[in-house]
Amino acid sequence: MNQNATIEGQDGPRTALCPPDLETLIEWEAEGGCEAACPEGCWVEADGYCPHGKPSWLIVLGLI
Ligand SMILES: [Zn+2]
């Protein structure tokens, strides 16, 4: 019996990303950009969007 099959659905979708903590955001800002809220981990401008149409975390978190 495949036990993995019984827990299907417990993992969140890949789009449900964990937001970075404030320390990380400050580091990114010091580097002049921000990671996008994208499963690919795209690097964008602080107020930008990645090629997949995902906004930067600063936008998602309402910090910009
Ligand atoms: Zn992306």
N, CA, C, O and the ligand as a Tripos MOL2 file, in Angstrom:
@<TRIPOS>MOLECULE
protein
  257   255    65     0     0
PROTEIN
NO_CHARGES

@<TRIPOS>ATOM
      1 N           0.8490   -1.2050    0.0000 N.3       1 MET1
      2 CA          0.0000    0.0000    0.0000 C.3       1 MET1
      3 C           0.8770    1.2450    0.0000 C.2       1 MET1
      4 O           1.8640    1.3370    0.7310 O.2       1 MET1
      5 N           0.5000    2.1710   -0.8160 N.am      2 ASN2
      6 CA          1.2760    3.4130   -0.9210 C.3       2 ASN2
      7 C           0.7350    4.4560    0.0500 C.2       2 ASN2
      8 O          -0.3230    5.0450   -0.1730 O.2       2 ASN2
      9 N           1.4770    4.6730    1.1270 N.am      3 GLN3
     10 CA          0.9830    5.5930    2.1540 C.3       3 GLN3
     11 C           0.9630    7.0420    1.6810 C.2       3 GLN3
     12 O           0.1850    7.8620    2.1700 O.2       3 GLN3
     13 N           1.8300    7.3380    0.7280 N.am      4 ASN4
     14 CA          1.8750    8.7160    0.2420 C.3       4 ASN4
     15 C           0.5450    9.1450   -0.3730 C.2       4 ASN4
     16 O           0.1610   10.3130   -0.3240 O.2       4 ASN4
     17 N          -0.1430    8.1620   -0.9540 N.am      5 ALA5
     18 CA         -1.3980    8.4850   -1.6350 C.3       5 ALA5
     19 C          -2.4450    8.9710   -0.6420 C.2       5 ALA5
     20 O          -3.3580    9.7090   -1.0100 O.2       5 ALA5
     21 N          -2.3130    8.5600    0.6100 N.am      6 THR6
     22 CA         -3.3490    8.8980    1.5830 C.3       6 THR6
     23 C          -3.2130   10.3280    2.1150 C.2       6 THR6
     24 O          -4.1540   10.8710    2.6920 O.2       6 THR6
     25 N          -2.0600   10.9210    1.9210 N.am      7 ILE7
     26 CA         -1.8920   12.2940    2.4430 C.3       7 ILE7
     27 C          -1.9330   13.3190    1.3190 C.2       7 ILE7
     28 O          -1.5560   14.4760    1.5010 O.2       7 ILE7
     29 N          -2.3880   12.8860    0.1770 N.am      8 GLU8
     30 CA         -2.4850   13.8330   -0.9310 C.3       8 GLU8
     31 C          -3.3860   14.9930   -0.5220 C.2       8 GLU8
     32 O          -4.4410   14.7880    0.0780 O.2       8 GLU8
     33 N          -2.9740   16.1820   -0.8430 N.am      9 GLY9
     34 CA         -3.7850   17.3420   -0.5140 C.3       9 GLY9
     35 C          -3.3270   18.0370    0.7520 C.2       9 GLY9
     36 O          -3.7720   19.1470    1.0440 O.2       9 GLY9
     37 N          -2.4340   17.3930    1.5170 N.am     10 GLN10
     38 CA         -1.9700   18.0660    2.7290 C.3      10 GLN10
     39 C          -0.9120   19.1190    2.4250 C.2      10 GLN10
     40 O          -0.7860   20.1190    3.1320 O.2      10 GLN10
     41 N          -0.1660   18.8770    1.3750 N.am     11 ASP11
     42 CA          0.8150   19.8880    0.9720 C.3      11 ASP11
     43 C           0.0930   21.0510    0.3040 C.2      11 ASP11
     44 O          -0.8070   20.8480   -0.5110 O.2      11 ASP11
     45 N           0.4880   22.2520    0.6500 N.am     12 GLY12
     46 CA         -0.1210   23.4040    0.0120 C.3      12 GLY12
     47 C           0.3020   23.4800   -1.4350 C.2      12 GLY12
     48 O           1.2870   22.8600   -1.8370 O.2      12 GLY12
     49 N          -0.4290   24.2270   -2.2060 N.am     13 PRO13
     50 CA         -0.0200   24.4160   -3.5960 C.3      13 PRO13
     51 C           1.3150   25.1470   -3.6700 C.2      13 PRO13
     52 O           1.6910   25.8740   -2.7510 O.2      13 PRO13
     53 N           2.0140   24.9450   -4.7620 N.am     14 ARG14
     54 CA          3.3360   25.5470   -4.8970 C.3      14 ARG14
     55 C           3.2690   27.0710   -4.8820 C.2      14 ARG14
     56 O           4.2720   27.7370   -4.6300 O.2      14 ARG14
     57 N           2.1080   27.6110   -5.1480 N.am     15 THR15
     58 CA          2.0000   29.0630   -5.1910 C.3      15 THR15
     59 C           1.8700   29.6600   -3.7880 C.2      15 THR15
     60 O           2.0170   30.8700   -3.6140 O.2      15 THR15
     61 N           1.5960   28.8180   -2.7880 N.am     16 ALA16
     62 CA          1.4790   29.3170   -1.4250 C.3      16 ALA16
     63 C           2.8710   29.4130   -0.8110 C.2      16 ALA16
     64 O           3.3070   28.5330   -0.0680 O.2      16 ALA16
     65 N           3.5420   30.4880   -1.1370 N.am     17 LEU17
     66 CA          4.9200   30.6440   -0.7070 C.3      17 LEU17
     67 C           4.9810   31.2790    0.6680 C.2      17 LEU17
     68 O           4.1150   32.0720    1.0400 O.2      17 LEU17
     69 N           6.0050   30.9260    1.4130 N.am     18 CYS18
     70 CA          6.2240   31.5720    2.7030 C.3      18 CYS18
     71 C           6.8930   32.9190    2.4770 C.2      18 CYS18
     72 O           7.9060   32.9940    1.7820 O.2      18 CYS18
     73 N           6.3560   33.9600    3.0420 N.am     19 PRO19
     74 CA          7.0060   35.2550    2.8860 C.3      19 PRO19
     75 C           8.3420   35.2820    3.6160 C.2      19 PRO19
     76 O           8.5170   34.5990    4.6250 O.2      19 PRO19
     77 N           9.2750   36.0640    3.1110 N.am     20 PRO20
     78 CA         10.5720   36.1910    3.7790 C.3      20 PRO20
     79 C          10.4270   36.9660    5.0830 C.2      20 PRO20
     80 O           9.4760   37.7270    5.2590 O.2      20 PRO20
     81 N          11.3750   36.7690    5.9930 N.am     21 ASP21
     82 CA         11.3090   37.5570    7.2230 C.3      21 ASP21
     83 C          11.9080   38.9450    6.9780 C.2      21 ASP21
     84 O          12.5170   39.2120    5.9420 O.2      21 ASP21
     85 N          11.7140   39.7980    7.9530 N.am     22 LEU22
     86 CA         12.0950   41.1940    7.7800 C.3      22 LEU22
     87 C          13.5950   41.3380    7.5270 C.2      22 LEU22
     88 O          14.0250   42.1870    6.7460 O.2      22 LEU22
     89 N          14.3790   40.5020    8.1950 N.am     23 GLU23
     90 CA         15.8300   40.5620    8.0240 C.3      23 GLU23
     91 C          16.2100   40.3180    6.5610 C.2      23 GLU23
     92 O          17.0650   41.0020    5.9990 O.2      23 GLU23
     93 N          15.5610   39.3410    5.9730 N.am     24 THR24
     94 CA         15.8360   39.0220    4.5740 C.3      24 THR24
     95 C          15.4350   40.1800    3.6760 C.2      24 THR24
     96 O          16.1560   40.5310    2.7420 O.2      24 THR24
     97 N          14.2940   40.7650    3.9600 N.am     25 LEU25
     98 CA         13.8250   41.8900    3.1500 C.3      25 LEU25
     99 C          14.8120   43.0470    3.2040 C.2      25 LEU25
    100 O          15.0670   43.7050    2.1960 O.2      25 LEU25
    101 N          15.3620   43.2870    4.3840 N.am     26 ILE26
    102 CA         16.3160   44.3800    4.5370 C.3      26 ILE26
    103 C          17.5830   44.0910    3.7290 C.2      26 ILE26
    104 O          18.1520   44.9850    3.1020 O.2      26 ILE26
    105 N          18.0130   42.8290    3.7550 N.am     27 GLU27
    106 CA         19.1790   42.4430    2.9530 C.3      27 GLU27
    107 C          18.9180   42.6700    1.4700 C.2      27 GLU27
    108 O          19.7660   43.1960    0.7500 O.2      27 GLU27
    109 N          17.7520   42.2740    1.0350 N.am     28 TRP28
    110 CA         17.4120   42.4270   -0.3820 C.3      28 TRP28
    111 C          17.3850   43.9010   -0.7610 C.2      28 TRP28
    112 O          17.8760   44.2950   -1.8190 O.2      28 TRP28
    113 N          16.8050   44.7040    0.1190 N.am     29 GLU29
    114 CA         16.7110   46.1310   -0.1800 C.3      29 GLU29
    115 C          18.1090   46.7270   -0.3110 C.2      29 GLU29
    116 O          18.3480   47.5860   -1.1600 O.2      29 GLU29
    117 N          19.0300   46.2650    0.5360 N.am     30 ALA30
    118 CA         20.4060   46.7440    0.4730 C.3      30 ALA30
    119 C          21.0590   46.3690   -0.8470 C.2      30 ALA30
    120 O          21.9700   47.0520   -1.3160 O.2      30 ALA30
    121 N          20.5910   45.2860   -1.4410 N.am     31 GLU31
    122 CA         21.1290   44.8630   -2.7320 C.3      31 GLU31
    123 C          20.4100   45.5390   -3.8890 C.2      31 GLU31
    124 O          20.7580   45.3310   -5.0520 O.2      31 GLU31
    125 N          19.4150   46.3410   -3.5720 N.am     32 GLY32
    126 CA         18.7330   47.1210   -4.5920 C.3      32 GLY32
    127 C          17.6450   46.3670   -5.3200 C.2      32 GLY32
    128 O          17.2770   46.7420   -6.4330 O.2      32 GLY32
    129 N          17.1300   45.3280   -4.7300 N.am     33 GLY33
    130 CA         16.0640   44.5820   -5.3880 C.3      33 GLY33
    131 C          15.2950   43.7500   -4.3980 C.2      33 GLY33
    132 O          15.3270   44.0000   -3.1930 O.2      33 GLY33
    133 N          14.6050   42.7600   -4.9150 N.am     34 CYS34
    134 CA         13.7700   41.9350   -4.0600 C.3      34 CYS34
    135 C          13.4400   40.6510   -4.8080 C.2      34 CYS34
    136 O          13.3670   40.6430   -6.0370 O.2      34 CYS34
    137 N          13.2440   39.5870   -4.0790 N.am     35 GLU35
    138 CA         12.7720   38.3820   -4.7280 C.3      35 GLU35
    139 C          11.2840   38.5110   -4.9800 C.2      35 GLU35
    140 O          10.5590   39.1130   -4.1890 O.2      35 GLU35
    141 N          10.8390   37.9470   -6.0770 N.am     36 ALA36
    142 CA          9.4110   37.9600   -6.3710 C.3      36 ALA36
    143 C           8.7200   36.8210   -5.6290 C.2      36 ALA36
    144 O           9.3400   35.8110   -5.2960 O.2      36 ALA36
    145 N           7.4380   37.0000   -5.3810 N.am     37 ALA37
    146 CA          6.6380   35.9370   -4.7560 C.3      37 ALA37
    147 C           6.3120   34.9070   -5.8220 C.2      37 ALA37
    148 O           5.1590   34.7200   -6.2130 O.2      37 ALA37
    149 N           7.3630   34.2470   -6.2770 N.am     38 CYS38
    150 CA          7.2840   33.3540   -7.4290 C.3      38 CYS38
    151 C           7.9630   32.0360   -7.0670 C.2      38 CYS38
    152 O           9.0170   32.0430   -6.4320 O.2      38 CYS38
    153 N           7.3810   30.9130   -7.4590 N.am     39 PRO39
    154 CA          8.0060   29.6080   -7.1660 C.3      39 PRO39
    155 C           9.4010   29.4850   -7.7540 C.2      39 PRO39
    156 O          10.1960   28.6620   -7.3000 O.2      39 PRO39
    157 N           9.7080   30.3040   -8.7710 N.am     40 GLU40
    158 CA         11.0220   30.2420   -9.4110 C.3      40 GLU40
    159 C          12.0570   31.0630   -8.6560 C.2      40 GLU40
    160 O          13.2460   30.9930   -8.9660 O.2      40 GLU40
    161 N          11.6180   31.8430   -7.6670 N.am     41 GLY41
    162 CA         12.5480   32.6700   -6.9110 C.3      41 GLY41
    163 C          13.1880   33.7580   -7.7450 C.2      41 GLY41
    164 O          14.3830   34.0250   -7.6190 O.2      41 GLY41
    165 N          12.4050   34.3780   -8.5850 N.am     42 CYS42
    166 CA         12.9320   35.4050   -9.4890 C.3      42 CYS42
    167 C          13.3920   36.6290   -8.7040 C.2      42 CYS42
    168 O          12.8440   36.9590   -7.6520 O.2      42 CYS42
    169 N          14.4060   37.2870   -9.2410 N.am     43 TRP43
    170 CA         14.9100   38.5300   -8.6620 C.3      43 TRP43
    171 C          14.3690   39.6870   -9.4770 C.2      43 TRP43
    172 O          14.5080   39.7180  -10.7000 O.2      43 TRP43
    173 N          13.7470   40.6450   -8.7860 N.am     44 VAL44
    174 CA         13.1350   41.7760   -9.4910 C.3      44 VAL44
    175 C          13.4950   43.0650   -8.7700 C.2      44 VAL44
    176 O          14.0760   43.0500   -7.6850 O.2      44 VAL44
    177 N          13.1400   44.1750   -9.3920 N.am     45 GLU45
    178 CA         13.2650   45.4480   -8.7010 C.3      45 GLU45
    179 C          12.2770   45.4720   -7.5440 C.2      45 GLU45
    180 O          11.2960   44.7280   -7.5270 O.2      45 GLU45
    181 N          12.5540   46.3460   -6.5740 N.am     46 ALA46
    182 CA         11.7490   46.3600   -5.3500 C.3      46 ALA46
    183 C          10.2650   46.5420   -5.6460 C.2      46 ALA46
    184 O           9.4100   46.0170   -4.9330 O.2      46 ALA46
    185 N           9.9660   47.2950   -6.7130 N.am     47 ASP47
    186 CA          8.5610   47.5230   -7.0530 C.3      47 ASP47
    187 C           8.2080   46.8600   -8.3760 C.2      47 ASP47
    188 O           7.3130   47.3080   -9.0930 O.2      47 ASP47
    189 N           8.9240   45.7900   -8.6860 N.am     48 GLY48
    190 CA          8.7490   45.1790   -9.9960 C.3      48 GLY48
    191 C           8.0150   43.8430   -9.9640 C.2      48 GLY48
    192 O           7.6520   43.3160   -8.9120 O.2      48 GLY48
    193 N           7.8180   43.3300  -11.1670 N.am     49 TYR49
    194 CA          7.1760   42.0330  -11.3510 C.3      49 TYR49
    195 C           8.1140   41.1340  -12.1480 C.2      49 TYR49
    196 O           8.8350   41.6070  -13.0270 O.2      49 TYR49
    197 N           8.1030   39.8470  -11.8440 N.am     50 CYS50
    198 CA          8.9630   38.9110  -12.5420 C.3      50 CYS50
    199 C           8.3260   38.5130  -13.8700 C.2      50 CYS50
    200 O           7.1670   38.8410  -14.1260 O.2      50 CYS50
    201 N           9.0740   37.8090  -14.7120 N.am     51 PRO51
    202 CA          8.5320   37.3990  -16.0250 C.3      51 PRO51
    203 C           7.2990   36.5070  -15.9180 C.2      51 PRO51
    204 O           6.5700   36.3380  -16.8960 O.2      51 PRO51
    205 N           7.0660   35.9460  -14.7620 N.am     52 HIS52
    206 CA          5.8820   35.1100  -14.5700 C.3      52 HIS52
    207 C           4.6870   35.9170  -14.0710 C.2      52 HIS52
    208 O           3.6250   35.3610  -13.7940 O.2      52 HIS52
    209 N           4.8690   37.2300  -13.9590 N.am     53 GLY53
    210 CA          3.7590   38.0790  -13.5430 C.3      53 GLY53
    211 C           3.5870   38.1670  -12.0410 C.2      53 GLY53
    212 O           2.5680   38.6570  -11.5550 O.2      53 GLY53
    213 N           4.6100   37.6790  -11.2800 N.am     54 LYS54
    214 CA          4.4920   37.7180   -9.8220 C.3      54 LYS54
    215 C           5.1450   38.9990   -9.2960 C.2      54 LYS54
    216 O           6.2270   39.3800   -9.7440 O.2      54 LYS54
    217 N           4.4860   39.6540   -8.3530 N.am     55 PRO55
    218 CA          5.0440   40.8810   -7.7830 C.3      55 PRO55
    219 C           6.1630   40.5840   -6.7920 C.2      55 PRO55
    220 O           6.2710   39.4740   -6.2710 O.2      55 PRO55
    221 N           6.9810   41.5780   -6.5440 N.am     56 SER56
    222 CA          8.0170   41.4340   -5.5230 C.3      56 SER56
    223 C           7.3620   41.2530   -4.1600 C.2      56 SER56
    224 O           6.2080   41.6250   -3.9510 O.2      56 SER56
    225 N           8.1180   40.6820   -3.2530 N.am     57 TRP57
    226 CA          7.5680   40.4800   -1.8960 C.3      57 TRP57
    227 C           7.2360   41.8060   -1.2320 C.2      57 TRP57
    228 O           6.2960   41.8790   -0.4400 O.2      57 TRP57
    229 N           7.9880   42.8500   -1.5380 N.am     58 LEU58
    230 CA          7.7080   44.1520   -0.9340 C.3      58 LEU58
    231 C           6.3120   44.6290   -1.3230 C.2      58 LEU58
    232 O           5.6170   45.2570   -0.5250 O.2      58 LEU58
    233 N           5.9100   44.3240   -2.5570 N.am     59 ILE59
    234 CA          4.5690   44.6930   -2.9910 C.3      59 ILE59
    235 C           3.5480   43.8090   -2.2910 C.2      59 ILE59
    236 O           2.5420   44.2990   -1.7780 O.2      59 ILE59
    237 N           3.8060   42.5070   -2.2710 N.am     60 VAL60
    238 CA          2.8670   41.5640   -1.6580 C.3      60 VAL60
    239 C           2.6140   41.9160   -0.2030 C.2      60 VAL60
    240 O           1.4830   41.8430    0.2770 O.2      60 VAL60
    241 N           3.6810   42.3010    0.5010 N.am     61 LEU61
    242 CA          3.5560   42.5730    1.9190 C.3      61 LEU61
    243 C           3.1270   43.9980    2.2110 C.2      61 LEU61
    244 O           2.9860   44.3930    3.3680 O.2      61 LEU61
    245 N           2.9200   44.7710    1.1440 N.am     62 GLY62
    246 CA          2.4430   46.1350    1.3200 C.3      62 GLY62
    247 C           3.4820   47.0640    1.9090 C.2      62 GLY62
    248 O           3.1410   48.0210    2.6040 O.2      62 GLY62
    249 N           4.7660   46.7840    1.6330 N.am     63 LEU63
    250 CA          5.8400   47.5880    2.2010 C.3      63 LEU63
    251 C           6.3420   48.6420    1.2340 C.2      63 LEU63
    252 O           7.2780   49.3820    1.5380 O.2      63 LEU63
    253 N           5.7260   48.7070    0.0840 N.am     64 ILE64
    254 CA          6.1800   49.6700   -0.9150 C.3      64 ILE64
    255 C           4.9670   50.2550   -1.6320 C.2      64 ILE64
    256 O           5.1190   51.0940   -2.5200 O.2      64 ILE64
    257 ZN          9.0050   34.3670  -11.6730 Zn       65 ZN65
@<TRIPOS>BOND
     1     1     2 1
     2     2     3 1
     3     3     4 2
     4     3     5 am
     5     5     6 1
     6     6     7 1
     7     7     8 2
     8     7     9 am
     9     9    10 1
    10    10    11 1
    11    11    12 2
    12    11    13 am
    13    13    14 1
    14    14    15 1
    15    15    16 2
    16    15    17 am
    17    17    18 1
    18    18    19 1
    19    19    20 2
    20    19    21 am
    21    21    22 1
    22    22    23 1
    23    23    24 2
    24    23    25 am
    25    25    26 1
    26    26    27 1
    27    27    28 2
    28    27    29 am
    29    29    30 1
    30    30    31 1
    31    31    32 2
    32    31    33 am
    33    33    34 1
    34    34    35 1
    35    35    36 2
    36    35    37 am
    37    37    38 1
    38    38    39 1
    39    39    40 2
    40    39    41 am
    41    41    42 1
    42    42    43 1
    43    43    44 2
    44    43    45 am
    45    45    46 1
    46    46    47 1
    47    47    48 2
    48    47    49 am
    49    49    50 1
    50    50    51 1
    51    51    52 2
    52    51    53 am
    53    53    54 1
    54    54    55 1
    55    55    56 2
    56    55    57 am
    57    57    58 1
    58    58    59 1
    59    59    60 2
    60    59    61 am
    61    61    62 1
    62    62    63 1
    63    63    64 2
    64    63    65 am
    65    65    66 1
    66    66    67 1
    67    67    68 2
    68    67    69 am
    69    69    70 1
    70    70    71 1
    71    71    72 2
    72    71    73 am
    73    73    74 1
    74    74    75 1
    75    75    76 2
    76    75    77 am
    77    77    78 1
    78    78    79 1
    79    79    80 2
    80    79    81 am
    81    81    82 1
    82    82    83 1
    83    83    84 2
    84    83    85 am
    85    85    86 1
    86    86    87 1
    87    87    88 2
    88    87    89 am
    89    89    90 1
    90    90    91 1
    91    91    92 2
    92    91    93 am
    93    93    94 1
    94    94    95 1
    95    95    96 2
    96    95    97 am
    97    97    98 1
    98    98    99 1
    99    99   100 2
   100    99   101 am
   101   101   102 1
   102   102   103 1
   103   103   104 2
   104   103   105 am
   105   105   106 1
   106   106   107 1
   107   107   108 2
   108   107   109 am
   109   109   110 1
   110   110   111 1
   111   111   112 2
   112   111   113 am
   113   113   114 1
   114   114   115 1
   115   115   116 2
   116   115   117 am
   117   117   118 1
   118   118   119 1
   119   119   120 2
   120   119   121 am
   121   121   122 1
   122   122   123 1
   123   123   124 2
   124   123   125 am
   125   125   126 1
   126   126   127 1
   127   127   128 2
   128   127   129 am
   129   129   130 1
   130   130   131 1
   131   131   132 2
   132   131   133 am
   133   133   134 1
   134   134   135 1
   135   135   136 2
   136   135   137 am
   137   137   138 1
   138   138   139 1
   139   139   140 2
   140   139   141 am
   141   141   142 1
   142   142   143 1
   143   143   144 2
   144   143   145 am
   145   145   146 1
   146   146   147 1
   147   147   148 2
   148   147   149 am
   149   149   150 1
   150   150   151 1
   151   151   152 2
   152   151   153 am
   153   153   154 1
   154   154   155 1
   155   155   156 2
   156   155   157 am
   157   157   158 1
   158   158   159 1
   159   159   160 2
   160   159   161 am
   161   161   162 1
   162   162   163 1
   163   163   164 2
   164   163   165 am
   165   165   166 1
   166   166   167 1
   167   167   168 2
   168   167   169 am
   169   169   170 1
   170   170   171 1
   171   171   172 2
   172   171   173 am
   173   173   174 1
   174   174   175 1
   175   175   176 2
   176   175   177 am
   177   177   178 1
   178   178   179 1
   179   179   180 2
   180   179   181 am
   181   181   182 1
   182   182   183 1
   183   183   184 2
   184   183   185 am
   185   185   186 1
   186   186   187 1
   187   187   188 2
   188   187   189 am
   189   189   190 1
   190   190   191 1
   191   191   192 2
   192   191   193 am
   193   193   194 1
   194   194   195 1
   195   195   196 2
   196   195   197 am
   197   197   198 1
   198   198   199 1
   199   199   200 2
   200   199   201 am
   201   201   202 1
   202   202   203 1
   203   203   204 2
   204   203   205 am
   205   205   206 1
   206   206   207 1
   207   207   208 2
   208   207   209 am
   209   209   210 1
   210   210   211 1
   211   211   212 2
   212   211   213 am
   213   213   214 1
   214   214   215 1
   215   215   216 2
   216   215   217 am
   217   217   218 1
   218   218   219 1
   219   219   220 2
   220   219   221 am
   221   221   222 1
   222   222   223 1
   223   223   224 2
   224   223   225 am
   225   225   226 1
   226   226   227 1
   227   227   228 2
   228   227   229 am
   229   229   230 1
   230   230   231 1
   231   231   232 2
   232   231   233 am
   233   233   234 1
   234   234   235 1
   235   235   236 2
   236   235   237 am
   237   237   238 1
   238   238   239 1
   239   239   240 2
   240   239   241 am
   241   241   242 1
   242   242   243 1
   243   243   244 2
   244   243   245 am
   245   245   246 1
   246   246   247 1
   247   247   248 2
   248   247   249 am
   249   249   250 1
   250   250   251 1
   251   251   252 2
   252   251   253 am
   253   253   254 1
   254   254   255 1
   255   255   256 2
@<TRIPOS>SUBSTRUCTURE
     1 MET1         2 RESIDUE 1 A MET
     2 ASN2         6 RESIDUE 1 A ASN
     3 GLN3        10 RESIDUE 1 A GLN
     4 ASN4        14 RESIDUE 1 A ASN
     5 ALA5        18 RESIDUE 1 A ALA
     6 THR6        22 RESIDUE 1 A THR
     7 ILE7        26 RESIDUE 1 A ILE
     8 GLU8        30 RESIDUE 1 A GLU
     9 GLY9        34 RESIDUE 1 A GLY
    10 GLN10       38 RESIDUE 1 A GLN
    11 ASP11       42 RESIDUE 1 A ASP
    12 GLY12       46 RESIDUE 1 A GLY
    13 PRO13       50 RESIDUE 1 A PRO
    14 ARG14       54 RESIDUE 1 A ARG
    15 THR15       58 RESIDUE 1 A THR
    16 ALA16       62 RESIDUE 1 A ALA
    17 LEU17       66 RESIDUE 1 A LEU
    18 CYS18       70 RESIDUE 1 A CYS
    19 PRO19       74 RESIDUE 1 A PRO
    20 PRO20       78 RESIDUE 1 A PRO
    21 ASP21       82 RESIDUE 1 A ASP
    22 LEU22       86 RESIDUE 1 A LEU
    23 GLU23       90 RESIDUE 1 A GLU
    24 THR24       94 RESIDUE 1 A THR
    25 LEU25       98 RESIDUE 1 A LEU
    26 ILE26      102 RESIDUE 1 A ILE
    27 GLU27      106 RESIDUE 1 A GLU
    28 TRP28      110 RESIDUE 1 A TRP
    29 GLU29      114 RESIDUE 1 A GLU
    30 ALA30      118 RESIDUE 1 A ALA
    31 GLU31      122 RESIDUE 1 A GLU
    32 GLY32      126 RESIDUE 1 A GLY
    33 GLY33      130 RESIDUE 1 A GLY
    34 CYS34      134 RESIDUE 1 A CYS
    35 GLU35      138 RESIDUE 1 A GLU
    36 ALA36      142 RESIDUE 1 A ALA
    37 ALA37      146 RESIDUE 1 A ALA
    38 CYS38      150 RESIDUE 1 A CYS
    39 PRO39      154 RESIDUE 1 A PRO
    40 GLU40      158 RESIDUE 1 A GLU
    41 GLY41      162 RESIDUE 1 A GLY
    42 CYS42      166 RESIDUE 1 A CYS
    43 TRP43      170 RESIDUE 1 A TRP
    44 VAL44      174 RESIDUE 1 A VAL
    45 GLU45      178 RESIDUE 1 A GLU
    46 ALA46      182 RESIDUE 1 A ALA
    47 ASP47      186 RESIDUE 1 A ASP
    48 GLY48      190 RESIDUE 1 A GLY
    49 TYR49      194 RESIDUE 1 A TYR
    50 CYS50      198 RESIDUE 1 A CYS
    51 PRO51      202 RESIDUE 1 A PRO
    52 HIS52      206 RESIDUE 1 A HIS
    53 GLY53      210 RESIDUE 1 A GLY
    54 LYS54      214 RESIDUE 1 A LYS
    55 PRO55      218 RESIDUE 1 A PRO
    56 SER56      222 RESIDUE 1 A SER
    57 TRP57      226 RESIDUE 1 A TRP
    58 LEU58      230 RESIDUE 1 A LEU
    59 ILE59      234 RESIDUE 1 A ILE
    60 VAL60      238 RESIDUE 1 A VAL
    61 LEU61      242 RESIDUE 1 A LEU
    62 GLY62      246 RESIDUE 1 A GLY
    63 LEU63      250 RESIDUE 1 A LEU
    64 ILE64      254 RESIDUE 1 A ILE
    65 ZN65       257 GROUP 0 **** ****
